[in-house]
C-alpha cells in the first residue's frame, strides 16, 4: 500500500518589524560576524573546514560577555 502524500499550506506573516529583543540580537550577531570575517581574511582554510572554524569563532564570540562601551 503506497504512502499518501499530503501538502500542508499555512500563512506565515512576512515583513513584521523586529521586536526590541530581536533587534539587539541581530546587531550583536552582525558585529560578531564582521569581526570574525576580518580575523579570518588571511587564513588558508577552504571549504567545510573554513565554515566550521568561522561558525566556532562566531559562537565563541557570542558566548563571551560583552564589554560595556566607554562614554
Secondary structure as UniProt FT lines:
FT   HELIX           20..39
FT   HELIX           40..42
FT   HELIX           47..63
//
